[in-house]
């Protein structure tokens, strides 16, 4: 997730002076701040999946053109993680295909 600050939040804002004792601050309700002031302090988070909002607007031809690159990226990533496992997976997939062809 991306941490972006609220547009109205200024990190260099001066601290408010203490006017109440620590004991009275401890037992007072937390609702004494206005909602807008409390919202300015909180960061806004954006989910990385938001970049895929318009993905379904693409045509099936565009998706089909992107598929080989996506598969190559997946294989490259798997090879970087564990080349031996990729070799085993390829060999077992070929064996499965051969046994399926014999069974037909």
Backbone as ProteinMPNN parsed JSONL, in Angstrom:
{"seq_chain_A": "XXXXXXXXXXXXXXXXXXXXXXXXXXXXXXXXXXXXXXXXXXXXXXXXXXXXXXXXXXXXXXXXXXXXXXXXXXXXXXXXXXXXXXXXXXXXXXXXXXXXXXXX", "coords_chain_A": {"N_chain_A": [[0.82, -1.164, 0.0], [0.372, 2.273, -0.599], [1.557, 5.033, 1.122], [0.193, 8.036, 1.482], [0.06, 11.395, 2.369], [-2.617, 13.279, 3.755], [-4.051, 15.955, 1.862], [-4.42, 18.336, 3.289], [-2.81, 18.166, 5.441], [-0.071, 19.281, 7.267], [3.188, 18.539, 7.951], [4.944, 20.126, 9.419], [3.563, 21.554, 11.272], [3.003, 23.62, 14.108], [3.171, 22.437, 17.485], [0.373, 22.1, 19.69], [-0.114, 24.025, 22.646], [0.028, 22.726, 26.01], [-2.798, 22.767, 27.935], [-4.349, 21.534, 29.796], [-4.101, 19.394, 32.66], [-2.129, 16.368, 32.902], [-3.547, 14.274, 34.077], [-6.246, 15.012, 33.788], [-6.392, 14.997, 31.031], [-6.05, 12.331, 30.521], [-8.395, 11.095, 31.395], [-10.453, 12.246, 29.987], [-12.89, 12.257, 27.379], [-12.207, 11.028, 24.092], [-13.487, 12.32, 22.066], [-13.389, 15.066, 21.966], [-12.068, 16.422, 19.961], [-12.629, 17.997, 16.834], [-14.114, 16.346, 13.999], [-12.982, 16.918, 11.49], [-10.425, 17.845, 12.114], [-9.244, 15.577, 13.266], [-9.25, 13.913, 11.061], [-7.418, 15.11, 9.369], [-4.946, 14.369, 10.299], [-4.614, 11.682, 9.846], [-3.143, 9.349, 7.549], [-3.767, 8.796, 4.033], [-4.485, 5.836, 2.335], [-3.732, 4.048, -0.592], [-4.731, 1.395, -2.572], [-2.764, -0.922, -4.353], [-4.051, -2.206, -6.366], [-5.674, -0.425, -7.621], [-4.624, 0.505, -9.958], [-5.498, -1.21, -11.877], [-8.069, -0.623, -12.576], [-9.262, 0.053, -15.072], [-8.912, -2.259, -16.558], [-10.722, -4.159, -17.565], [-11.867, -2.804, -19.587], [-10.382, -3.106, -21.822], [-10.005, -4.669, -25.031], [-10.667, -8.12, -26.0], [-8.722, -8.923, -27.841], [-6.548, -7.278, -27.257], [-5.964, -8.207, -24.693], [-5.213, -10.831, -25.353], [-2.895, -10.324, -26.799], [-1.226, -9.438, -24.78], [-0.845, -11.663, -23.203], [1.316, -13.612, -23.867], [3.64, -12.189, -23.029], [3.087, -11.855, -20.332], [3.077, -14.541, -19.48], [5.758, -15.18, -20.012], [7.034, -13.446, -18.22], [6.16, -14.577, -15.814], [7.373, -17.118, -15.926], [10.06, -16.342, -15.996], [10.289, -15.134, -13.482], [9.743, -17.338, -11.817], [11.933, -18.933, -12.522], [14.025, -17.392, -11.551], [13.526, -17.642, -8.854], [13.657, -20.461, -8.268], [15.373, -22.486, -10.126], [15.614, -25.296, -10.392], [13.138, -26.324, -9.58], [11.545, -25.334, -11.618], [12.516, -26.779, -13.786], [11.762, -29.412, -12.988], [8.988, -29.063, -12.945], [8.44, -28.543, -15.663], [9.305, -30.97, -16.828], [7.559, -32.815, -15.585], [5.108, -31.861, -16.498], [5.34, -32.382, -19.232], [5.512, -35.193, -19.108], [2.997, -35.762, -18.088], [1.415, -34.843, -20.196], [2.209, -36.655, -22.189], [1.312, -39.125, -21.098], [-1.413, -38.619, -21.02], [-1.941, -38.421, -23.765], [-1.402, -41.024, -24.56], [-3.371, -42.342, -23.19], [-5.65, -41.505, -24.509]], "CA_chain_A": [[0.0, 0.0, 0.0], [1.108, 3.521, -0.676], [1.212, 5.95, 2.195], [0.199, 9.421, 1.036], [-0.513, 12.249, 3.394], [-3.816, 14.029, 3.412], [-3.605, 17.216, 1.269], [-4.482, 19.447, 4.231], [-1.91, 17.897, 6.568], [1.263, 19.866, 7.168], [3.983, 17.888, 8.981], [5.696, 21.098, 10.195], [2.629, 22.366, 12.042], [3.46, 23.737, 15.488], [2.417, 21.666, 18.466], [-0.526, 22.915, 20.506], [0.369, 24.068, 24.029], [-0.758, 21.954, 26.97], [-3.593, 23.634, 28.805], [-4.936, 20.704, 30.848], [-3.138, 18.517, 33.311], [-2.071, 15.033, 32.306], [-4.6, 13.442, 34.637], [-7.531, 15.345, 33.163], [-6.334, 14.557, 29.639], [-6.148, 10.886, 30.474], [-9.742, 10.622, 31.649], [-11.458, 12.897, 29.156], [-13.262, 11.485, 26.19], [-11.411, 11.326, 22.9], [-14.325, 12.974, 21.073], [-13.36, 16.511, 22.069], [-11.503, 16.985, 18.735], [-13.559, 17.96, 15.699], [-13.854, 15.251, 13.065], [-12.091, 17.379, 10.425], [-9.065, 17.929, 12.63], [-8.75, 14.213, 13.423], [-9.073, 13.34, 9.732], [-6.238, 15.698, 8.748], [-3.74, 13.736, 10.807], [-4.523, 10.316, 9.344], [-2.718, 9.23, 6.15], [-4.677, 8.123, 3.113], [-3.829, 4.7, 1.699], [-4.281, 3.636, -1.871], [-4.422, 0.006, -2.852], [-2.069, -1.003, -5.634], [-4.961, -2.751, -7.369], [-6.386, 0.659, -8.295], [-4.08, 0.711, -11.307], [-6.171, -2.142, -12.78], [-9.484, -0.277, -12.653], [-9.741, 0.048, -16.446], [-8.418, -3.442, -17.261], [-11.797, -4.846, -18.282], [-12.275, -1.99, -20.724], [-9.578, -3.529, -22.977], [-10.636, -5.677, -25.886], [-10.074, -9.455, -25.86], [-7.524, -8.998, -28.667], [-5.48, -6.647, -26.492], [-5.605, -9.144, -23.623], [-4.511, -11.962, -25.966], [-1.545, -9.877, -27.154], [-0.439, -9.28, -23.556], [-0.695, -12.945, -22.529], [2.656, -14.211, -23.955], [4.597, -11.458, -22.186], [2.753, -12.171, -18.953], [3.565, -15.897, -19.223], [7.22, -15.117, -19.968], [7.403, -12.812, -16.947], [5.922, -15.551, -14.747], [8.42, -18.143, -16.009], [11.313, -15.695, -15.592], [10.236, -14.959, -12.038], [9.881, -18.676, -11.221], [13.314, -19.378, -12.752], [14.876, -16.648, -10.62], [13.28, -18.145, -7.508], [14.143, -21.836, -8.107], [15.478, -23.104, -11.456], [15.389, -26.741, -10.316], [11.695, -26.57, -9.52], [10.988, -25.059, -12.957], [12.862, -27.948, -14.62], [10.884, -30.501, -12.589], [7.628, -28.758, -13.376], [8.371, -28.73, -17.116], [9.411, -32.412, -17.111], [6.333, -33.484, -15.156], [4.031, -31.448, -17.406], [5.526, -33.157, -20.469], [5.144, -36.58, -18.818], [1.538, -35.784, -17.964], [0.87, -34.725, -21.553], [2.454, -37.919, -22.906], [0.422, -40.144, -20.566], [-2.767, -38.279, -21.463], [-2.044, -38.774, -25.188], [-1.456, -42.49, -24.654], [-4.673, -42.754, -22.667], [-6.707, -41.208, -25.457]], "C_chain_A": [[0.877, 1.245, 0.0], [0.625, 4.46, 0.406], [1.329, 7.366, 1.659], [-0.487, 10.256, 2.086], [-1.735, 12.978, 2.866], [-3.398, 15.399, 2.887], [-3.607, 18.386, 2.248], [-3.514, 19.282, 5.394], [-0.554, 18.544, 6.308], [2.112, 19.28, 8.274], [4.742, 18.876, 9.864], [4.787, 21.999, 11.031], [3.101, 22.447, 13.491], [2.565, 22.955, 16.438], [1.536, 22.601, 19.289], [-0.027, 22.904, 21.948], [-0.549, 23.268, 24.945], [-1.497, 22.916, 27.89], [-4.219, 22.849, 29.949], [-3.853, 19.831, 31.479], [-3.169, 17.14, 32.662], [-3.203, 14.143, 32.813], [-5.947, 13.744, 33.99], [-7.542, 14.943, 31.695], [-6.544, 13.058, 29.538], [-7.589, 10.405, 30.597], [-10.816, 11.341, 30.838], [-11.742, 12.044, 27.943], [-12.434, 11.937, 25.003], [-12.208, 12.097, 21.86], [-14.258, 14.49, 21.126], [-12.692, 17.188, 20.876], [-12.565, 16.976, 17.647], [-13.151, 16.867, 14.707], [-12.889, 15.676, 11.961], [-10.649, 17.429, 10.893], [-8.469, 16.537, 12.787], [-8.469, 13.582, 12.061], [-7.819, 13.88, 9.048], [-4.957, 15.0, 9.166], [-3.539, 12.359, 10.198], [-4.042, 10.287, 7.888], [-3.784, 8.533, 5.315], [-3.896, 7.011, 2.431], [-4.528, 4.38, 0.392], [-3.818, 2.21, -2.129], [-3.775, -0.074, -4.225], [-2.962, -1.573, -6.734], [-5.734, -1.668, -8.103], [-5.854, 0.901, -9.701], [-4.749, -0.203, -12.334], [-7.643, -1.814, -12.963], [-10.036, -0.343, -14.073], [-9.35, -1.192, -17.232], [-9.51, -4.144, -18.064], [-12.315, -4.037, -19.462], [-11.482, -2.365, -21.978], [-10.308, -4.6, -23.769], [-9.982, -7.042, -25.651], [-8.802, -9.611, -26.704], [-6.321, -8.387, -27.941], [-5.023, -7.564, -25.366], [-4.816, -10.328, -24.18], [-3.095, -11.575, -26.379], [-0.65, -9.754, -25.938], [-0.109, -10.618, -22.894], [0.695, -13.575, -22.68], [3.707, -13.503, -23.09], [4.349, -11.756, -20.712], [3.256, -13.568, -18.576], [5.093, -15.92, -19.138], [7.71, -14.477, -18.674], [7.234, -13.787, -15.783], [7.002, -16.629, -14.742], [9.767, -17.574, -15.584], [11.389, -15.514, -14.077], [10.402, -16.297, -11.317], [11.312, -19.19, -11.372], [14.271, -18.669, -11.791], [14.713, -17.171, -9.198], [13.879, -19.524, -7.311], [14.207, -22.526, -9.469], [15.215, -24.611, -11.447], [13.914, -27.095, -10.303], [11.047, -26.318, -10.875], [11.304, -26.229, -13.892], [11.955, -29.14, -14.297], [9.454, -30.276, -13.079], [7.472, -28.988, -14.879], [8.409, -30.216, -17.473], [8.124, -33.142, -16.735], [5.129, -33.085, -16.016], [4.118, -32.217, -18.732], [5.141, -34.617, -20.261], [3.627, -36.717, -18.712], [0.87, -35.706, -19.332], [1.039, -36.034, -22.337], [1.509, -39.023, -22.408], [-1.028, -39.88, -20.944], [-2.962, -38.659, -22.924], [-2.129, -40.283, -25.361], [-2.83, -42.987, -24.192], [-5.819, -42.467, -23.629], [-6.701, -42.226, -26.561]], "O_chain_A": [[1.984, 1.247, 0.538], [-0.578, 4.657, 0.582], [2.433, 7.848, 1.407], [-1.515, 9.854, 2.631], [-1.851, 13.25, 1.671], [-2.454, 15.974, 3.428], [-2.859, 19.343, 2.05], [-3.41, 20.167, 6.243], [0.032, 18.364, 5.24], [1.802, 19.492, 9.446], [5.152, 18.507, 10.964], [5.197, 23.081, 11.45], [3.554, 21.447, 14.046], [1.36, 22.83, 16.22], [1.903, 23.746, 19.552], [0.438, 21.87, 22.425], [-1.747, 23.148, 24.692], [-0.89, 23.769, 28.539], [-4.584, 23.434, 30.969], [-2.814, 19.576, 30.871], [-4.12, 16.793, 31.961], [-3.755, 13.347, 32.054], [-6.706, 12.825, 33.679], [-8.593, 14.583, 31.164], [-7.147, 12.571, 28.582], [-7.967, 9.414, 29.971], [-11.999, 11.046, 31.007], [-10.927, 11.215, 27.538], [-12.014, 13.092, 24.926], [-11.639, 12.498, 20.844], [-14.998, 15.153, 20.4], [-12.738, 18.414, 20.774], [-13.333, 16.019, 17.555], [-11.975, 16.517, 14.603], [-12.057, 14.874, 11.536], [-9.741, 17.087, 10.135], [-7.297, 16.336, 12.469], [-7.534, 12.792, 11.931], [-7.216, 13.183, 8.231], [-3.969, 15.047, 8.433], [-2.402, 11.913, 10.049], [-4.479, 11.105, 7.078], [-4.599, 7.773, 5.837], [-2.764, 7.224, 1.995], [-5.753, 4.436, 0.29], [-2.651, 1.873, -1.924], [-4.186, 0.622, -5.153], [-2.65, -1.429, -7.916], [-6.387, -1.954, -9.107], [-6.565, 1.446, -10.546], [-4.587, 0.003, -13.537], [-8.398, -2.65, -13.459], [-11.179, -0.759, -14.261], [-9.444, -1.188, -18.459], [-9.236, -4.671, -19.142], [-13.118, -4.535, -20.251], [-11.867, -1.984, -23.084], [-11.129, -5.341, -23.229], [-8.858, -7.107, -25.153], [-7.899, -10.355, -26.321], [-5.212, -8.918, -28.006], [-3.825, -7.684, -25.111], [-3.858, -10.782, -23.554], [-2.187, -12.404, -26.318], [0.562, -9.944, -26.042], [0.826, -10.689, -22.096], [1.229, -14.05, -21.677], [4.562, -14.155, -22.491], [5.293, -11.893, -19.934], [3.796, -13.761, -17.487], [5.656, -16.606, -18.285], [8.7, -14.925, -18.098], [8.063, -13.823, -14.874], [7.494, -17.013, -13.68], [10.534, -18.243, -14.892], [12.441, -15.721, -13.472], [11.12, -16.381, -10.321], [11.846, -19.812, -10.455], [15.212, -19.277, -11.28], [15.665, -17.146, -8.418], [14.543, -19.762, -6.302], [13.211, -23.091, -9.922], [14.651, -25.142, -12.403], [13.493, -28.057, -10.945], [10.101, -27.013, -11.245], [10.461, -26.626, -14.697], [11.44, -29.799, -15.2], [8.801, -31.198, -13.567], [6.477, -29.566, -15.317], [7.64, -30.673, -18.318], [7.652, -33.994, -17.487], [4.23, -33.896, -16.232], [3.103, -32.646, -19.28], [4.515, -35.222, -21.132], [3.052, -37.689, -19.2], [-0.108, -36.404, -19.6], [0.133, -36.463, -23.051], [0.964, -39.776, -23.215], [-1.791, -40.82, -21.165], [-4.022, -39.164, -23.295], [-2.859, -40.766, -26.226], [-3.373, -43.942, -24.747], [-6.855, -43.128, -23.564], [-7.524, -42.152, -27.473]]}, "name": "protein", "num_of_chains": 1, "seq": "XXXXXXXXXXXXXXXXXXXXXXXXXXXXXXXXXXXXXXXXXXXXXXXXXXXXXXXXXXXXXXXXXXXXXXXXXXXXXXXXXXXXXXXXXXXXXXXXXXXXXXXX"}
